[in-house]
């Protein structure tokens, strides 16, 4: 925990969210590969264990903690507690849903259940974050909101120009 707090103040929050997120996706994919290779030779089970440890480390380092910091920085002061409550709600709701779905899916399709439950949604979410998430470290809320508004105005203008051309 202290390592995460130390890195939170010294490293870009955007980078601290995206790089471990990508690493956790790669570790889940390597877990799938090592699980299938274990059928050929039992030594590959250590690759599964290593992939699992890397995944848990990446989750503890960024995906489990950083969204709560970023959510607090993206909302204005008068809406911050509501924003944090929404983030906590969806965090625990998704954990509840995944815990309900993982065992029946694992029984029916095996380790491939990680693809629709974790890997594909995480790649989708990381892509959206890579495109839209501004850097929040050391910036005021109005600066962050200004960056988001600039992006949306630019995107809206591009869409309007495309619609006018047709």
PyMOL commands that set and color helices and strands:
alter all, ss='L'
color gray80, all
select helices_A, chain A and resi 2-10+13-38+42-63+66-74+77-132+141-165
alter helices_A, ss='H'
color red, helices_A
deselect
rebuild
show_as cartoon
